[in-house]
């Protein structure tokens, strides 16, 4: 497999995972705050 292609795919996966993780983190933080109020 082409090295550049692998790097691009890896970078894309990292970005996607980062977005998913950020959304998950935001949702759990909002739940925590709504529970406290």
mmCIF file of the N, C-alpha and C atoms, coordinates in Angstrom:
data_MODEL
# 
_entry.id   MODEL 
# 
loop_
_atom_site.group_PDB 
_atom_site.id 
_atom_site.type_symbol 
_atom_site.label_atom_id 
_atom_site.label_alt_id 
_atom_site.label_comp_id 
_atom_site.label_asym_id 
_atom_site.label_entity_id 
_atom_site.label_seq_id 
_atom_site.pdbx_PDB_ins_code 
_atom_site.Cartn_x 
_atom_site.Cartn_y 
_atom_site.Cartn_z 
_atom_site.occupancy 
_atom_site.B_iso_or_equiv 
_atom_site.pdbx_formal_charge 
_atom_site.auth_seq_id 
_atom_site.auth_comp_id 
_atom_site.auth_asym_id 
_atom_site.auth_atom_id 
_atom_site.pdbx_PDB_model_num 
ATOM 1   N N  . UNK A 1 1  ? 0.849   -1.204 0.000  1.00 0.00 ? 1  UNK A N  1 
ATOM 2   C CA . UNK A 1 1  ? 0.000   0.000  0.000  1.00 0.00 ? 1  UNK A CA 1 
ATOM 3   C C  . UNK A 1 1  ? 0.883   1.253  0.000  1.00 0.00 ? 1  UNK A C  1 
ATOM 4   N N  . UNK A 1 2  ? 0.397   2.302  -0.611 1.00 0.00 ? 2  UNK A N  1 
ATOM 5   C CA . UNK A 1 2  ? 1.150   3.543  -0.695 1.00 0.00 ? 2  UNK A CA 1 
ATOM 6   C C  . UNK A 1 2  ? 1.262   4.204  0.678  1.00 0.00 ? 2  UNK A C  1 
ATOM 7   N N  . UNK A 1 3  ? 2.480   4.619  1.038  1.00 0.00 ? 3  UNK A N  1 
ATOM 8   C CA . UNK A 1 3  ? 2.716   5.203  2.364  1.00 0.00 ? 3  UNK A CA 1 
ATOM 9   C C  . UNK A 1 3  ? 1.914   6.484  2.555  1.00 0.00 ? 3  UNK A C  1 
ATOM 10  N N  . UNK A 1 4  ? 1.922   7.347  1.530  1.00 0.00 ? 4  UNK A N  1 
ATOM 11  C CA . UNK A 1 4  ? 1.190   8.617  1.626  1.00 0.00 ? 4  UNK A CA 1 
ATOM 12  C C  . UNK A 1 4  ? -0.296  8.360  1.828  1.00 0.00 ? 4  UNK A C  1 
ATOM 13  N N  . UNK A 1 5  ? -0.817  7.354  1.121  1.00 0.00 ? 5  UNK A N  1 
ATOM 14  C CA . UNK A 1 5  ? -2.235  7.008  1.246  1.00 0.00 ? 5  UNK A CA 1 
ATOM 15  C C  . UNK A 1 5  ? -2.541  6.545  2.665  1.00 0.00 ? 5  UNK A C  1 
ATOM 16  N N  . UNK A 1 6  ? -1.661  5.707  3.223  1.00 0.00 ? 6  UNK A N  1 
ATOM 17  C CA . UNK A 1 6  ? -1.852  5.219  4.589  1.00 0.00 ? 6  UNK A CA 1 
ATOM 18  C C  . UNK A 1 6  ? -1.846  6.369  5.589  1.00 0.00 ? 6  UNK A C  1 
ATOM 19  N N  . UNK A 1 7  ? -0.923  7.321  5.393  1.00 0.00 ? 7  UNK A N  1 
ATOM 20  C CA . UNK A 1 7  ? -0.835  8.480  6.291  1.00 0.00 ? 7  UNK A CA 1 
ATOM 21  C C  . UNK A 1 7  ? -2.110  9.313  6.201  1.00 0.00 ? 7  UNK A C  1 
ATOM 22  N N  . UNK A 1 8  ? -2.601  9.522  4.969  1.00 0.00 ? 8  UNK A N  1 
ATOM 23  C CA . UNK A 1 8  ? -3.833  10.296 4.786  1.00 0.00 ? 8  UNK A CA 1 
ATOM 24  C C  . UNK A 1 8  ? -5.017  9.614  5.459  1.00 0.00 ? 8  UNK A C  1 
ATOM 25  N N  . UNK A 1 9  ? -5.125  8.294  5.281  1.00 0.00 ? 9  UNK A N  1 
ATOM 26  C CA . UNK A 1 9  ? -6.228  7.549  5.897  1.00 0.00 ? 9  UNK A CA 1 
ATOM 27  C C  . UNK A 1 9  ? -6.126  7.624  7.417  1.00 0.00 ? 9  UNK A C  1 
ATOM 28  N N  . UNK A 1 10 ? -4.918  7.435  7.949  1.00 0.00 ? 10 UNK A N  1 
ATOM 29  C CA . UNK A 1 10 ? -4.711  7.512  9.393  1.00 0.00 ? 10 UNK A CA 1 
ATOM 30  C C  . UNK A 1 10 ? -5.085  8.885  9.932  1.00 0.00 ? 10 UNK A C  1 
ATOM 31  N N  . UNK A 1 11 ? -4.686  9.937  9.216  1.00 0.00 ? 11 UNK A N  1 
ATOM 32  C CA . UNK A 1 11 ? -4.997  11.300 9.643  1.00 0.00 ? 11 UNK A CA 1 
ATOM 33  C C  . UNK A 1 11 ? -6.502  11.535 9.641  1.00 0.00 ? 11 UNK A C  1 
ATOM 34  N N  . UNK A 1 12 ? -7.177  11.049 8.592  1.00 0.00 ? 12 UNK A N  1 
ATOM 35  C CA . UNK A 1 12 ? -8.632  11.193 8.481  1.00 0.00 ? 12 UNK A CA 1 
ATOM 36  C C  . UNK A 1 12 ? -9.330  10.474 9.631  1.00 0.00 ? 12 UNK A C  1 
ATOM 37  N N  . UNK A 1 13 ? -8.873  9.251  9.943  1.00 0.00 ? 13 UNK A N  1 
ATOM 38  C CA . UNK A 1 13 ? -9.459  8.485  11.046 1.00 0.00 ? 13 UNK A CA 1 
ATOM 39  C C  . UNK A 1 13 ? -9.251  9.216  12.363 1.00 0.00 ? 13 UNK A C  1 
ATOM 40  N N  . UNK A 1 14 ? -8.050  9.771  12.565 1.00 0.00 ? 14 UNK A N  1 
ATOM 41  C CA . UNK A 1 14 ? -7.763  10.507 13.794 1.00 0.00 ? 14 UNK A CA 1 
ATOM 42  C C  . UNK A 1 14 ? -8.702  11.696 13.943 1.00 0.00 ? 14 UNK A C  1 
ATOM 43  N N  . UNK A 1 15 ? -8.875  12.456 12.865 1.00 0.00 ? 15 UNK A N  1 
ATOM 44  C CA . UNK A 1 15 ? -9.763  13.621 12.898 1.00 0.00 ? 15 UNK A CA 1 
ATOM 45  C C  . UNK A 1 15 ? -11.193 13.204 13.227 1.00 0.00 ? 15 UNK A C  1 
ATOM 46  N N  . UNK A 1 16 ? -11.657 12.116 12.611 1.00 0.00 ? 16 UNK A N  1 
ATOM 47  C CA . UNK A 1 16 ? -13.020 11.637 12.842 1.00 0.00 ? 16 UNK A CA 1 
ATOM 48  C C  . UNK A 1 16 ? -13.195 11.200 14.289 1.00 0.00 ? 16 UNK A C  1 
ATOM 49  N N  . UNK A 1 17 ? -12.233 10.440 14.798 1.00 0.00 ? 17 UNK A N  1 
ATOM 50  C CA . UNK A 1 17 ? -12.290 9.975  16.183 1.00 0.00 ? 17 UNK A CA 1 
ATOM 51  C C  . UNK A 1 17 ? -12.279 11.167 17.134 1.00 0.00 ? 17 UNK A C  1 
ATOM 52  N N  . UNK A 1 18 ? -11.462 12.183 16.806 1.00 0.00 ? 18 UNK A N  1 
ATOM 53  C CA . UNK A 1 18 ? -11.371 13.367 17.652 1.00 0.00 ? 18 UNK A CA 1 
ATOM 54  C C  . UNK A 1 18 ? -12.721 14.070 17.744 1.00 0.00 ? 18 UNK A C  1 
ATOM 55  N N  . UNK A 1 19 ? -13.399 14.203 16.595 1.00 0.00 ? 19 UNK A N  1 
ATOM 56  C CA . UNK A 1 19 ? -14.721 14.840 16.565 1.00 0.00 ? 19 UNK A CA 1 
ATOM 57  C C  . UNK A 1 19 ? -15.726 14.036 17.385 1.00 0.00 ? 19 UNK A C  1 
ATOM 58  N N  . UNK A 1 20 ? -15.723 12.711 17.207 1.00 0.00 ? 20 UNK A N  1 
ATOM 59  C CA . UNK A 1 20 ? -16.646 11.852 17.946 1.00 0.00 ? 20 UNK A CA 1 
ATOM 60  C C  . UNK A 1 20 ? -16.378 11.964 19.440 1.00 0.00 ? 20 UNK A C  1 
ATOM 61  N N  . UNK A 1 21 ? -15.102 11.950 19.828 1.00 0.00 ? 21 UNK A N  1 
ATOM 62  C CA . UNK A 1 21 ? -14.727 12.020 21.236 1.00 0.00 ? 21 UNK A CA 1 
ATOM 63  C C  . UNK A 1 21 ? -15.133 13.366 21.832 1.00 0.00 ? 21 UNK A C  1 
ATOM 64  N N  . UNK A 1 22 ? -14.951 14.443 21.062 1.00 0.00 ? 22 UNK A N  1 
ATOM 65  C CA . UNK A 1 22 ? -15.327 15.775 21.537 1.00 0.00 ? 22 UNK A CA 1 
ATOM 66  C C  . UNK A 1 22 ? -16.837 15.851 21.755 1.00 0.00 ? 22 UNK A C  1 
ATOM 67  N N  . UNK A 1 23 ? -17.615 15.298 20.821 1.00 0.00 ? 23 UNK A N  1 
ATOM 68  C CA . UNK A 1 23 ? -19.077 15.279 20.963 1.00 0.00 ? 23 UNK A CA 1 
ATOM 69  C C  . UNK A 1 23 ? -19.481 14.482 22.196 1.00 0.00 ? 23 UNK A C  1 
ATOM 70  N N  . UNK A 1 24 ? -18.861 13.317 22.383 1.00 0.00 ? 24 UNK A N  1 
ATOM 71  C CA . UNK A 1 24 ? -19.168 12.455 23.526 1.00 0.00 ? 24 UNK A CA 1 
ATOM 72  C C  . UNK A 1 24 ? -18.843 13.170 24.829 1.00 0.00 ? 24 UNK A C  1 
ATOM 73  N N  . UNK A 1 25 ? -17.688 13.847 24.853 1.00 0.00 ? 25 UNK A N  1 
ATOM 74  C CA . UNK A 1 25 ? -17.251 14.573 26.044 1.00 0.00 ? 25 UNK A CA 1 
ATOM 75  C C  . UNK A 1 25 ? -18.233 15.695 26.365 1.00 0.00 ? 25 UNK A C  1 
ATOM 76  N N  . UNK A 1 26 ? -18.653 16.430 25.338 1.00 0.00 ? 26 UNK A N  1 
ATOM 77  C CA . UNK A 1 26 ? -19.584 17.542 25.520 1.00 0.00 ? 26 UNK A CA 1 
ATOM 78  C C  . UNK A 1 26 ? -20.910 17.035 26.079 1.00 0.00 ? 26 UNK A C  1 
ATOM 79  N N  . UNK A 1 27 ? -21.404 15.930 25.533 1.00 0.00 ? 27 UNK A N  1 
ATOM 80  C CA . UNK A 1 27 ? -22.677 15.366 25.982 1.00 0.00 ? 27 UNK A CA 1 
ATOM 81  C C  . UNK A 1 27 ? -22.585 14.919 27.435 1.00 0.00 ? 27 UNK A C  1 
ATOM 82  N N  . UNK A 1 28 ? -21.506 14.244 27.807 1.00 0.00 ? 28 UNK A N  1 
ATOM 83  C CA . UNK A 1 28 ? -21.374 13.754 29.178 1.00 0.00 ? 28 UNK A CA 1 
ATOM 84  C C  . UNK A 1 28 ? -21.216 14.918 30.151 1.00 0.00 ? 28 UNK A C  1 
ATOM 85  N N  . UNK A 1 29 ? -20.526 15.980 29.732 1.00 0.00 ? 29 UNK A N  1 
ATOM 86  C CA . UNK A 1 29 ? -20.381 17.157 30.588 1.00 0.00 ? 29 UNK A CA 1 
ATOM 87  C C  . UNK A 1 29 ? -21.735 17.820 30.800 1.00 0.00 ? 29 UNK A C  1 
ATOM 88  N N  . UNK A 1 30 ? -22.523 17.947 29.735 1.00 0.00 ? 30 UNK A N  1 
ATOM 89  C CA . UNK A 1 30 ? -23.853 18.550 29.848 1.00 0.00 ? 30 UNK A CA 1 
ATOM 90  C C  . UNK A 1 30 ? -24.737 17.722 30.769 1.00 0.00 ? 30 UNK A C  1 
ATOM 91  N N  . UNK A 1 31 ? -24.639 16.392 30.676 1.00 0.00 ? 31 UNK A N  1 
ATOM 92  C CA . UNK A 1 31 ? -25.425 15.522 31.551 1.00 0.00 ? 31 UNK A CA 1 
ATOM 93  C C  . UNK A 1 31 ? -25.023 15.734 33.009 1.00 0.00 ? 31 UNK A C  1 
ATOM 94  N N  . UNK A 1 32 ? -23.709 15.809 33.263 1.00 0.00 ? 32 UNK A N  1 
ATOM 95  C CA . UNK A 1 32 ? -23.219 16.021 34.625 1.00 0.00 ? 32 UNK A CA 1 
ATOM 96  C C  . UNK A 1 32 ? -23.774 17.320 35.202 1.00 0.00 ? 32 UNK A C  1 
ATOM 97  N N  . UNK A 1 33 ? -23.714 18.391 34.405 1.00 0.00 ? 33 UNK A N  1 
ATOM 98  C CA . UNK A 1 33 ? -24.180 19.686 34.885 1.00 0.00 ? 33 UNK A CA 1 
ATOM 99  C C  . UNK A 1 33 ? -25.690 19.690 35.103 1.00 0.00 ? 33 UNK A C  1 
ATOM 100 N N  . UNK A 1 34 ? -26.430 19.039 34.218 1.00 0.00 ? 34 UNK A N  1 
ATOM 101 C CA . UNK A 1 34 ? -27.890 19.014 34.373 1.00 0.00 ? 34 UNK A CA 1 
ATOM 102 C C  . UNK A 1 34 ? -28.281 18.166 35.584 1.00 0.00 ? 34 UNK A C  1 
ATOM 103 N N  . UNK A 1 35 ? -27.480 17.160 35.914 1.00 0.00 ? 35 UNK A N  1 
ATOM 104 C CA . UNK A 1 35 ? -27.752 16.352 37.105 1.00 0.00 ? 35 UNK A CA 1 
ATOM 105 C C  . UNK A 1 35 ? -27.531 17.171 38.370 1.00 0.00 ? 35 UNK A C  1 
ATOM 106 N N  . UNK A 1 36 ? -26.506 18.028 38.349 1.00 0.00 ? 36 UNK A N  1 
ATOM 107 C CA . UNK A 1 36 ? -26.170 18.810 39.538 1.00 0.00 ? 36 UNK A CA 1 
ATOM 108 C C  . UNK A 1 36 ? -27.185 19.907 39.807 1.00 0.00 ? 36 UNK A C  1 
ATOM 109 N N  . UNK A 1 37 ? -27.752 20.449 38.733 1.00 0.00 ? 37 UNK A N  1 
ATOM 110 C CA . UNK A 1 37 ? -28.694 21.567 38.908 1.00 0.00 ? 37 UNK A CA 1 
ATOM 111 C C  . UNK A 1 37 ? -30.040 21.052 39.404 1.00 0.00 ? 37 UNK A C  1 
# 
